[in-house]
Amino acid sequence: MGKVFDVQAARNDFPALTQRDAKGQPIVYLDNAATTQKPQKVLDALMDFYTRYNANVHRGYYEWGQRATEAYENTRKRLANLIGAADPQEIIFTRGATEACNALAEIIGQRYFQPDDEIILSELEHHANQIPWQMQQTKRGVRVKGWHVKEDGELDLSQLDSLLTAKTKLLTVTHVSNVIGTVPPLREIIRRAHANGTLVVIDAAQALAHLPINVQTLDCDFLVGSGHKMYGPMGSGFFYGKRALLETLPPYHGGGTMMETVTIDSFTPAAIPARFEAGTPPVADIIGLGAAIDYLQQFSWKSLMAHEDQVIAYAEKTLSQFPRVHVVGHPPQRTAVLSFVIDGIHPHDVASLVSDHHIALRAGYHCCQPLMHRLQYPGGVVRASFGLYNTCEEVDRLAQALEKVFTVFPL
């Protein structure tokens, strides 16, 4: 079940958050959708590997090699447990969600795509889950079709059935929007896609730190994730695939580990997951990801989600009280992310000015240009994104900083 979440106790687990500005105020870090801070447990795991058993995996019969392999494979088991996979072998490690999306586009493309096949992309998608599929248009002659969002930032489900055709091989959609925080109704989307014989890829990079996920309940075919957005190290990520599908797919990188036999003119691919993990992996980062999973799973999801929902609801209410501030999107379910614009002030100026008060926001199009154009914010938006260690008091500090921004840019 996990223990009840205590935000003040949790903040003490993150060394970076102990820093203070010149006035003794803590840094307000609201850029968690870009990357999260790391708890001491993760830092200790990295240091422990590099100082006590630094070795490559799957290759050494000596003690350090065996310890490294065991720790690396234990993360695979932890990830499978975290997302409800039926088998740890359904977890393929990558160096991040971007690499995972590119890998899936290539291996699915080799196996399934023919000229004039169709791929449905939602307008909520991060560029990492758009461009790899768009590249398949050039490589294999498929056609990408956009799935629109409504003004409130919700996907238009009424449009889905007309988008799905006999040629639709794949649909990909985010679990949580990195701009609006929209949480689409995935089970219904996946049900409709499967009824059409369409594969479904879920981008869970923004979801894993905030929501419980069960891939068997969702019945998605593939799912990608990123370690550094769930309190783990940069350079760690993965994709999940149903075993029956993975076993039909070809490798996309060649090298050590991914082969069973090699002759001078041919090779035989290894079984999964090794087939998709060529060469030396980011061993330390994957082990650190295992520590991040342990850290997250100590808490009750119910209490953790209640805390984050309280903070983001408070942020939306607080920012909406400023006449010049306009919150972007009002989806039925939002988590972790709140974006806004301010009349008469460019988003970049807002982020720069609040940084003078030691508040970290992000401004721009957030690797979501199609969504920005759809919502008519071609200059981008300001994004406040939250983690488990953020508080309502930090939202108050953001509000105070914005009041000072208004004095610099009066109407």
N, C-alpha and C positions, 0 to 999 in steps of 0.2 A: 504493500500500500504506500510506503514512503512516509517520511515524517512531515509534519506541518511546516509550511514555509515561513521563515523568519527573515525578512529582508535585511534587517540590521546585522544579524549574525552572518548572513550570506555575503554582505559587502566586505566583511573582514576577511573573507576567503580570497579576495582579489587584490594582490599587492599594488597594482596600478592605481586603484581607487583610493589608496592612502595618501596620495600626493595632495598638496595644498597650494593655492595661489599665494600671492604676496600678502593678501589680507587674511590668510589662514582658512580660506574657504576651500572645500573639496572641488575637484574638477567635476563638471557635469558632462558625462559622456552619453550623448544621444545619437550615436552613429552606429548602432548595433547591427543594422541591416547591411552595413559595409563589412564590418568585422566585430566580433565580440572580444571583450577582455578575457584573460585567462586566469582561472583559479590556481592557487598554489599547488593543488593536487596535480594539475597538468604540467606545471613547470617542474615539479619534482620528478614526474615520470620521464620527462625529456632529459633532465640532468642525470637521473639514475641510469638511463640507457647509455648515454654517451660516456659516463665515467666508470661504469661497472660491467657492461657486457656489450659494448659496441661491436657488432658483427653483422654480416649479411645473413639473410634468411634462406631457409630451404637448401642450404649448401654445406653447412659446416657440421661435422659430427663432434666437434669439441664443445665444451660446456657453454661458452658464450654464444656460439651459433645456435645451440639448442634452446637456450634461454630466449634469445631474440626471436626465434621462430615461434616458440610457445606464446610469447607476449603478443606478437603480431597476429597470430591466428586466434588468440583469445579476443582481440578486438573484433574480429569477424563474427565470433559467437555473440559478443555483446551487441553489435549492430543488428544482427538477426533477431535477437531478443527485443531490442528497442523498437524495431519496426514490425515485429510480428511475422518475420519470414519463416517459412516452413523448414528451411534448411540453411545453415551457415554458408554452404557452397553457392547459394544464390546471391551472395554479396561479393561484388567485384571492387577492389580498391583502385582508386585513381588519385590524382593530385589535387582534385577539387571538383566542384559541380560543373565547371566549364569543360574540363577534360571529359567528364562523364557524359555530358550532352554530345560532345563531338564524337566520342567513342560510339555511343548508341546510334547516332545518325549514320556513321560509317558502317557499322556491322549490320544494322537493320537494313540500311540501303543496299548493301551487297546481297543480302538474302531475299529481300521482299520487294524492292522498288523496280518498277518497269516504267518506260516512257508513258506519260499521260496519267500515271497514278496521282493521287491527291493526298496532301498533308494538310490538316487543319491546325492553324496556330491561333491562339487567342491573343487579343491586343493587350492582355495583362502581362505578357511574357517579357522576361529579361532578355537582353540581346543574346546571352549565352544559350538560351533555349529558342532562339529565332534563327540566328545566322547559320548554325550547323545544318539545320533543315533546309534553309534557303540554298545553301551550297549544293545540296542534293539536286536542285533544279538543274544546275550546270552539269553536274556529274552524270545524272541518270535520267534527266528529262521529266522529272515529276513536277507537279504544279502545287504551289502553296496557296491556300485559301485562308483569308483572315476571318476570325470570329470576333464580332464587335462587342464592345462593352456599352452599357447604357450610361447616361449622364451621372448616375449615382455611383458608378464604378463597379456595378454588378454585370456579370456576363449575361447576355440576352439568350436565355434558354429557348425562347420561342424560335430563334434562328437556327438552332442546332440541327433539327431534323431535316431542314432544307439544305444544310451544308453537307450532311452525310449522304454519300451516293455509293453506287456499286464500285466506284473507283477509289474511294477513300481508304487508303491503307493504314493511315496513322493519324491520331489526334494527340496533341500535347498541350498540357495546361498546368499552370502553377498551382501549388497548394495554398500559398499565401503570396499576394502581390507585394513586391518590394517597394512599391510607391504608395499604394492606397491601403494596404493591409487587408484587401478583400480575401475572404475565404470562400471559394466557389463550392457549390454542392457536388462534390466529386463523385459520390456514389451514384447519383442520378446521371451525371455526365458519362461515367464509365458504363453504366447499364445500357444507355442508349447507344454508345459507340459499339459495345460488344454485340448488341442486337443487330448491328449493321456489319459485323465481321471485321471491325476496325480495331487495331492495336492502340493502346493508350500508354503514354509516357507522362509521369507526374514529376514536376520540378518541385522538390520539397526543401530546397536550400533554405528558404525563409521560414519554414514551418517546424523543423525538427527541434528547435530550442523552445518552442512555445506551445505545441499541441501534441497529444499522443497520436501515433500513427500505427495502423495495422494494415499491412498491405494485403493480407488475406481477406479481411473484411471489406476493404476498398475494392479488391479484385483487380487492381491495376496490373498491367503487364510488366511495366518497368517503372522505376522511381530513382531519382538522383538526389544526392545530398552533398553538403559541404561541411567539413569539420570546423573550419574557423568561424563559422556563423553559429556554432553550437558550443562555444567555449573551448574548442579544441585548437590545435595548431594550424597555421597556414600550411598549405601543401598537403592537406589530407582531405579525401573525399571518397565517394563510392557511387556505384549504381547497383540497384537490385533488379533482378529479372526472374521471372518464373523459370524454374529449372527446365521444364519441358521446352521452353523457347530458347534459353541460353544454349542448350545442347545442340540446337540446329544452326547456331550462328557461327560465322567464321571469325578468326582473330583479325585484329586491325593493326597490331604492332608485332614485329618479329624480333626475336632475340633469345636470350637465355630464359629458361623456366617455362616458356609458353609452348614448348614442343615436347613430343614424346620420343620421336626418332628423327635424325637428320642424315641425309646422304648428300653427295656433292651437288645433286640437281633437284632435290625435293625434301619435304619435311612432312611429318605427321603431327597435327596439333595435339596438345595435351588436353586432358579433361578439364572441365570447369572446376574451380575458378582460374587455375593457372593459365589457361588458354588466353585470357585477356589481361594478364599481368606480366608483360615482358620486361626483362631487365631488373635492375635493382630498384625496388620500390622505396618510397619515403618512409623507411622503417620507423625512425624515431617519431615522426609525425603521426603515423598510424597508431603507434603505441600511446602517444599522447591523446589521440582521439578516444582510445579506450578509457583513459582516465577521465576524460570529459564526460563520456557516457555514464561512468560510475558516479561522477559528481551530480549529473542531472537526475539520475534514477534514485538518488537518496531521498528526493522530495516527492510528496504526493502531487500528482498532476493536477488534481482538483484544487489544492490550495495554491499551487504555483500559478495556475491559470487565473484564479480569482484575484490574486495580487496584480498580475499584469493587466487584467481587464479593468481593475479599479484605477490603475495609473493612467491607462490610455483614455478611459472615459473621463477622468478628471482633466487630462490634457485637452481633449476635444472641447469640453465645457469651458475651460479657462481661456483657451485661444479664441473661441467663438464669441467671447465677451468683448473683444476688441473690434470696433466697427470696421477697421481697415483690414482685418485678417479674415481670409476666406479659406476654410478647411476644404481640401480637395476630396471629393467623393464622400458618399454616405451609404456604403454597402450595408446590407442587413447584418453581416457578421464581419467584424474587423479585428485584427490582432496585430500587436507589435509595432505597427507603423502608422504615423500620422503626418501627412503632407499638407502644406498650406502655401498661400501666396498673400502678399501684402500690397494693397493699393499704393502705387507710386514708388515702389522700391523693388529693384531687381533682386531676385533670389540670391545671387552671388553676394550682393551688398549686405543682405540680411545675415547670411552665414558668417561673413567676414567681421561684421560689427559685433555680433554676439560672441564671437571667438575672443574679442577683447575682454570679455567677462568670464573667460575660461569655460565656455559652453561649446561643446562640439556638436554641430549639426552638419548636414550635407545639403548642397544646393546644386541644381542642374536637372538633367533629364533622366538621371539614374539608370542609364543603359536601357531605357524604355521609350525611345523616340516615337514609335507608332502610338503608344498610349498618350504621350504628351500632345501629339497632334490631334488625336481623337478628342481629347478633353479641352483642346484649344489653349494649351499652355506651351507654345513653341519655345519660350525662353526658359522653361523648366519650372520647378517648384522647390520650396524649402522642405526638407524631410527631417522630422524627429523620429528616431526609431529606438525602441525600448528593449531592455534586457531585464533579467530577473532581479538585478541589483538596483534598478531605477526606482525613484520614489516620487510621491506627490510634491514633496518639498523641492525637488529638483525642477519640477514643472513650474513651481512658483518662481524659482530663480530665472527660468527662461522667460517668464512673463515680465519680470522686473527688467531683464535685459532688453526685451522688445520695447518696453516703455521708453527706454533711453534711445533706442534706434529711432523711434518716432520723433524725438527731439532733433535728430540729425536730418531727418527727412520729413519735415512738417508738410501737411497738405496746403 
